[in-house]
Each structure stands twice: as C-alpha cells, then as structure tokens.
Amino acid sequence: MEKPWRVEFRNVGRTYFPQSRVECHYSLSTEHRWASSDWIGLFKAGWSSLRDYHTFVWALAPVDYIEGTNVNCCVHFQASYLPRPGPGEYQFVYVDGKGQVCSRSSQFVFSAPKPLDDLVTLEQERDGEEEVEDILLVIPRAELLQNGQSSLEAMTKERESLLAERAQSQQRIRELEDEIKTLMQRGQEKGGELEKMKERVKKMSMQMRDEDEERKNLQLDSEVALGELRGLRERLDASERAVEGLRAELSDMATQRDHGQAELHQARLQAAQLTLQLADAGLALREGRASWAQDREALRSSS
C-alpha cells in the first residue's frame, strides 16, 4: 500500500492555459513540518531527478499557520515561466527543505485556450466590500459539465478561500506599509540623531585640536622652562662651587686667624715679660741711682 502523502494537492485541473498564471492549491497535514525552504516544482511527466524541474516556487503557508495543524495553501506560477502548449503532461511536486518529496499531483497538460463559446466565467460579488475587486474564474464548459454541480461548490469554496487569502494579503500589505512608515519615521529620527552626533563629533574634533595645540604650546613652554632650569642648575652648581671655594678660603683664613691670634698672644706674653723685665731693670736702675746718690753724699760728707 502506498504511503499517504504529508501534503495533498487539491483541485488540480486536466488542462491549463500558459497565457495566464496557474494557481496551485495544496493542504498541509498534521504530519508535515512546514519550513520556509519548502518548494513546489513543475515537472514534466517521467522526471527522474529533482533537478529536472521546469520551474518552481517557494511553498507558502498562512501568516497565522500553527505547526501540527491542517491548513489549506495556494501559490501561483507566473505565465512567463510556464511551458508552451503541447501534448506533454506535467505535474506539481512538493519538496521539503531536506530534499524529500512530500507529494505529487495528478498529471495535466498545457494547451491553447478554446473559443470563448466553450469557456464559462464564474463571478461572485462580496457583500460589504465594495473596494475589493471581484474574482473571475474562467473554466472550460466541458469540464464544468463533466464535473457537475459538486465541482461548482468546490470552486465556490476555493474562490472564497482565495478571497480570504487576498484579504489577509491586503491586511499584511497595510501592516507592512505601516511598518515602512514607522521605519521611515525612525530613519528620519535616526538621521536627526546622526546630524546631532556629527555636530558633537565636530565639536569634539575642534576641542581635541585646540587641546592638541595647547599641549604643543605647553610642551614648548616646558622645553623653554627646562632650558632655563638647566641654566639655573648650572649657575647654581657654579655658585655652589664658588661657595665651596669661599668656604675653603674662609676655613684657611680662620686657620690663619687662629694662628695669628696665637702668635699675637705669644707676642703679648713676650711683651709682658719684656715689660716686667724693663720694670725690674728700671727698679734696679733706680735703686742703683739711689745707692750711687747715697754713696756720693757719703763721699761729699766725708770730703
């Protein structure tokens, strides 16, 4: 028994017109784990490799899709990528992101449209939504008669599903437009903040330039001050050397002074001794004179 598909293709026709886009309807089962890398390829019957696709589209899921639930989806193959009319048969193939084939549709052909008499246009208006355009379904009359009224109800349900999906898409578009406006407003605000930041950076650059100039001036002043300080140190060293010389001379002078004072004291002692000797000599002289005078008197008296 063939294993049931995790994805089922719905309402696949027997004939499609390559002059208009082709809608591909499918349902995701609870067993399928949908991923944004899933894709649906249009393959020619008898294909043997996934690289043999004629064209492909990414498999989409509704915005409110919840994993593990049954959901109906729809994608479109644009007319410019469809094969030319011919007898060859094609089929849709659903491939997940891991390269596993999840479903294959029944086979169909692409043929040129029949005269308008053989086509039937189905149209339904939506109450209360005047701004939404009506959806037209053009199908071969023979296919409508062959499938009967059960098919007509299915197409009506499919059309309702398409209208709901389009409403969701338009709602999403409005939400995206609001997000774009918000982002543009934020961008303008960011632009204002960027201009302010540029102004601050400019002021900081000017301040740094002034500080750099001031630092250079201070460095120059410091070099001048260092030169003057070196001169002062040299003069101070010279002065200290002169002071040391003066101290040495002063020490020598003090030594000489002490020596002179000692000699002066010695001279004073010698002078005192000479004075005492002179005094003794004077006293002896006076005594000799007095004795001589006495002797003379005595001689005079005796004469």
LUMDOZA-710897 format. One line per field, with one value per residue (C-alpha): residue number from 1; y, x negated, z negated. Coordinates in nm, 4 decimals. Example, Ala and Ser with C-alpha at 12.3 -4.5 7.8 and 13.67 -1.06 7.14 Angstrom:
<rs>
i <- (1	2)
v <- (-0.4500	-0.1060)
u <- (-1.2300	-1.3670)
w <- (-0.7800	-0.7140)
</rs>
This chain:
<rs>
i <- (1	2	3	4	5	6	7	8	9	10	11	12	13	14	15	16	17	18	19	20	21	22	23	24	25	26	27	28	29	30	31	32	33	34	35	36	37	38	39	40	41	42	43	44	45	46	47	48	49	50	51	52	53	54	55	56	57	58	59	60	61	62	63	64	65	66	67	68	69	70	71	72	73	74	75	76	77	78	79	80	81	82	83	84	85	86	87	88	89	90	91	92	93	94	95	96	97	98	99	100	101	102	103	104	105	106	107	108	109	110	111	112	113	114	115	116	117	118	119	120	121	122	123	124	125	126	127	128	129	130	131	132	133	134	135	136	137	138	139	140	141	142	143	144	145	146	147	148	149	150	151	152	153	154	155	156	157	158	159	160	161	162	163	164	165	166	167	168	169	170	171	172	173	174	175	176	177	178	179	180	181	182	183	184	185	186	187	188	189	190	191	192	193	194	195	196	197	198	199	200	201	202	203	204	205	206	207	208	209	210	211	212	213	214	215	216	217	218	219	220	221	222	223	224	225	226	227	228	229	230	231	232	233	234	235	236	237	238	239	240	241	242	243	244	245	246	247	248	249	250	251	252	253	254	255	256	257	258	259	260	261	262	263	264	265	266	267	268	269	270	271	272	273	274	275	276	277	278	279	280	281	282	283	284	285	286	287	288	289	290	291	292	293	294	295	296	297	298	299	300	301	302	303)
v <- (0.0000	0.3413	0.5587	0.8537	1.1910	1.4523	1.7177	1.6873	1.8806	1.9987	2.0959	2.0068	2.0539	1.8464	2.1487	2.4827	2.7848	2.9103	3.2618	3.3217	3.2342	2.8938	2.8561	2.5575	2.4623	2.2215	2.1188	2.0635	1.7736	1.7478	1.5147	1.7713	2.0141	2.3149	2.5260	2.8362	2.6319	2.4007	2.4409	2.3241	2.2338	2.1975	1.8727	1.7050	1.3552	1.0908	1.3037	1.1179	1.3893	1.6928	1.8963	1.8188	2.0786	2.3190	2.5962	2.6204	2.8492	2.8561	2.6796	2.9348	2.8979	3.1436	3.4053	3.2507	2.8957	2.6774	2.3752	2.0410	2.1620	2.1069	2.4152	2.4995	2.6989	2.8395	2.9541	3.0942	3.0009	3.3124	3.2842	3.3893	3.0758	2.8204	2.5779	2.6265	2.4467	2.0868	1.7260	1.6712	1.6105	1.7841	1.7547	1.9503	1.8066	1.9270	1.9043	1.9907	2.1695	1.8365	1.7346	1.4815	1.4518	1.5077	1.4887	1.4589	1.5838	1.4224	1.4922	1.7729	1.9429	2.2981	2.3838	2.6949	2.8456	2.7302	2.9691	3.1805	2.9789	2.6774	2.8771	2.9624	3.2622	3.2288	3.5545	3.6297	3.9643	4.0126	4.1883	4.4869	4.5102	4.7482	4.8306	4.4640	4.3569	4.0527	3.7287	3.5729	3.2020	3.1010	2.7225	2.5045	2.4425	2.0737	2.0429	2.2166	1.9892	1.6814	1.7537	1.8638	2.0762	1.9008	2.0688	2.4040	2.4118	2.3189	2.6048	2.8387	2.7309	2.7681	3.1172	3.2060	3.0739	3.2886	3.5938	3.5271	3.4826	3.8020	3.9881	3.8539	3.9578	4.3080	4.3296	4.2183	4.4797	4.7510	4.6303	4.6352	4.9873	5.0974	4.9301	5.1058	5.4408	5.3681	5.2672	5.5800	5.7938	5.6148	5.6660	6.0397	6.0448	5.8486	6.0964	6.3840	6.1986	6.1302	6.5004	6.5829	6.3161	6.4575	6.8029	6.6617	6.4801	6.8031	6.9938	6.7172	6.7275	7.1033	7.0642	6.7907	7.0107	7.3014	7.0707	6.9362	7.2920	7.3796	7.0639	7.1601	7.5102	7.3638	7.1266	7.4197	7.6197	7.3157	7.2825	7.6516	7.6172	7.3071	7.5032	7.7852	7.5302	7.3682	7.7149	7.7863	7.4486	7.5195	7.8633	7.7076	7.4437	7.7190	7.9170	7.6069	7.5525	7.9206	7.8834	7.5737	7.7703	8.0587	7.8129	7.6693	8.0185	8.1124	7.7997	7.8901	8.2456	8.1160	7.8908	8.1802	8.3973	8.1392	8.1110	8.4882	8.5140	8.2525	8.4428	8.7667	8.6066	8.4812	8.8276	8.9783	8.7331	8.8221	9.1894	9.1418	8.9613	9.2399	9.4933	9.3077	9.2878	9.6577	9.7334	9.5227	9.6914	10.0354	9.9455	9.8178	10.1332	10.3499	10.1501	10.1827	10.5561	10.5887	10.3893	10.5985	10.9147	10.7894	10.6945	11.0338	11.2077	10.9971	11.0843	11.4500	11.4370	11.2639	11.5166)
u <- (0.0000	-0.1389	-0.2382	0.0032	-0.1364	-0.2015	-0.0899	0.2135	0.2685	0.6271	0.8408	0.5741	0.7224	0.6591	0.5721	0.4073	0.3519	-0.0100	0.1108	0.2276	0.0833	0.1589	0.2859	0.1631	0.3738	0.2485	0.3131	0.0550	0.1373	0.0610	-0.2315	-0.4107	-0.6596	-0.6500	-0.9660	-1.0338	-1.2747	-0.9932	-0.9237	-0.6843	-0.8239	-0.6548	-0.7921	-0.7347	-0.5930	-0.8634	-1.1128	-1.3868	-1.5758	-1.4717	-1.6965	-1.4621	-1.2024	-1.0751	-1.0179	-0.9463	-0.8034	-0.8553	-0.5829	-0.3931	-0.1917	0.0582	-0.0752	0.1196	0.0071	-0.0489	-0.2751	-0.0977	0.2393	0.4215	0.4161	0.5018	0.2493	0.2092	-0.0824	-0.0980	-0.3110	-0.3523	-0.2649	-0.6102	-0.7656	-0.5078	-0.5813	-0.4336	-0.1149	-0.1771	-0.0815	-0.3380	-0.1987	-0.3201	-0.2583	-0.3195	-0.5756	-0.6076	-0.9661	-1.0635	-1.3826	-1.5646	-1.5034	-1.2278	-0.9321	-0.6185	-0.3539	-0.2883	0.0200	0.2136	0.0853	0.2145	0.1309	0.0877	0.2970	0.4069	0.7369	1.0525	1.3037	1.4985	1.8159	1.6514	1.5455	1.7606	1.6939	1.7846	1.8231	1.9346	1.9636	1.8632	2.1207	1.9978	1.6584	1.7001	1.3302	1.2307	1.2359	1.4420	1.2628	1.3368	1.2850	1.2729	1.3025	1.3835	1.7563	1.6946	1.5035	1.7848	2.0469	1.8340	1.7639	2.1178	2.2593	2.0331	1.7269	1.9135	1.9484	1.5823	1.4856	1.7069	1.5364	1.1993	1.2943	1.3994	1.0659	0.8874	1.0841	0.9944	0.6295	0.6359	0.7921	0.5174	0.2586	0.4056	0.4119	0.0493	-0.0309	0.1308	-0.0634	-0.3849	-0.3034	-0.2530	-0.5815	-0.7530	-0.6138	-0.7291	-1.0728	-1.0927	-0.9973	-1.2574	-1.5043	-1.4312	-1.4715	-1.7928	-1.9008	-1.8415	-2.0315	-2.3069	-2.3311	-2.3495	-2.6133	-2.8087	-2.7888	-2.9111	-3.1920	-3.2822	-3.2893	-3.4936	-3.7343	-3.7729	-3.8199	-4.0777	-4.2537	-4.2589	-4.3794	-4.6484	-4.7590	-4.7567	-4.9537	-5.2101	-5.2361	-5.2726	-5.5360	-5.7219	-5.6894	-5.8065	-6.1098	-6.1894	-6.1369	-6.3574	-6.6286	-6.6031	-6.6004	-6.9150	-7.0785	-6.9732	-7.1059	-7.4370	-7.4565	-7.3555	-7.6248	-7.8749	-7.7551	-7.7821	-8.1361	-8.2178	-8.0643	-8.2758	-8.5822	-8.4857	-8.4266	-8.7724	-8.9247	-8.7279	-8.8474	-9.2042	-9.1514	-9.0073	-9.3098	-9.5394	-9.3420	-9.3727	-9.7433	-9.7794	-9.5867	-9.8151	-10.1202	-9.9638	-9.9024	-10.2595	-10.3811	-10.1685	-10.3153	-10.6650	-10.5805	-10.4515	-10.7688	-10.9730	-10.7645	-10.8306	-11.1992	-11.2031	-11.0266	-11.2775	-11.5606	-11.4143	-11.3735	-11.7274	-11.8396	-11.6548	-11.7948	-12.1442	-12.0959	-11.9708	-12.2700	-12.5008	-12.3409	-12.3876	-12.7399	-12.8014	-12.6506	-12.8534	-13.1652	-13.0645	-13.0053	-13.3293	-13.5115)
w <- (0.0000	0.0993	-0.1957	-0.2381	-0.1401	-0.4092	-0.1576	0.0703	0.3946	0.4428	0.7426	0.9989	1.3494	1.6582	1.8725	1.8026	2.0249	2.0356	2.1268	1.7661	1.4270	1.2794	0.9261	0.7273	0.4254	0.1614	-0.2003	-0.4729	-0.7039	-1.0735	-0.9979	-0.7814	-0.9380	-0.7092	-0.6589	-0.4559	-0.2403	-0.1124	0.2610	0.5318	0.8701	1.2075	1.3526	1.6871	1.6549	1.6389	1.4477	1.2578	1.0647	0.8631	1.0927	1.3837	1.2805	1.5464	1.2909	0.9187	0.6491	0.2731	0.0787	-0.1306	-0.4492	-0.6017	-0.8409	-1.1295	-1.0467	-1.3543	-1.3157	-1.3517	-1.2127	-0.8846	-0.6628	-0.3007	-0.0960	0.2527	0.4704	0.8246	1.1224	1.3375	1.7069	1.8268	1.6702	1.7929	2.0783	2.4235	2.5263	2.6293	2.5693	2.2932	1.9459	1.6291	1.2562	0.9338	0.6902	0.3283	0.1931	-0.1650	-0.2705	-0.3174	0.0452	-0.0390	0.1976	-0.0109	0.2627	0.6381	0.8161	1.0960	1.4464	1.6713	1.9993	2.1240	2.4267	2.6122	2.4897	2.6668	2.8277	2.5843	2.6517	2.4814	2.1722	1.8721	1.6456	1.2793	1.0877	0.7353	0.5594	0.1973	-0.0189	-0.2193	-0.0482	0.2462	0.2642	0.3233	0.6885	0.7850	0.8701	1.2091	1.2728	1.6401	1.6954	1.9970	2.0345	2.0990	1.7735	1.5860	1.7386	1.6810	1.3170	1.2389	0.9589	0.6797	0.8584	0.8746	0.4977	0.4611	0.6914	0.4927	0.1715	0.3400	0.4531	0.1010	-0.0234	0.2360	0.1281	-0.2348	-0.1416	0.0613	-0.2298	-0.4537	-0.1959	-0.1738	-0.5524	-0.5574	-0.2914	-0.5027	-0.8050	-0.6017	-0.4793	-0.8404	-0.9349	-0.6439	-0.7577	-1.1111	-0.9844	-0.7689	-1.0684	-1.2782	-0.9960	-0.9986	-1.3744	-1.3408	-1.0732	-1.3159	-1.5853	-1.3331	-1.2482	-1.6185	-1.6645	-1.3697	-1.5285	-1.8595	-1.6822	-1.5045	-1.8337	-1.9940	-1.6993	-1.7360	-2.1106	-2.0572	-1.8020	-2.0498	-2.3254	-2.0942	-2.0116	-2.3796	-2.4548	-2.1921	-2.3409	-2.6879	-2.5570	-2.4000	-2.7217	-2.9145	-2.6899	-2.7394	-3.1131	-3.1148	-2.9317	-3.1821	-3.4649	-3.3263	-3.3090	-3.6632	-3.7741	-3.6018	-3.7663	-4.0966	-4.0590	-3.9784	-4.2788	-4.4975	-4.3708	-4.4427	-4.7888	-4.8479	-4.7392	-4.9662	-5.2484	-5.1895	-5.1821	-5.4900	-5.6608	-5.5636	-5.6834	-6.0076	-6.0467	-5.9706	-6.2092	-6.4836	-6.4091	-6.4113	-6.7340	-6.8856	-6.7655	-6.8902	-7.2281	-7.2316	-7.1353	-7.4073	-7.6576	-7.5379	-7.5579	-7.9112	-8.0048	-7.8465	-8.0340	-8.3579	-8.2725	-8.1867	-8.5130	-8.7030	-8.5138	-8.5872	-8.9532	-8.9673	-8.7931	-9.0383	-9.3245	-9.1733	-9.1307	-9.4879	-9.6120	-9.3973	-9.5331	-9.8863	-9.8113	-9.6565	-9.9576	-10.1845	-9.9853	-9.9859	-10.3578	-10.4210	-10.1985)
</rs>
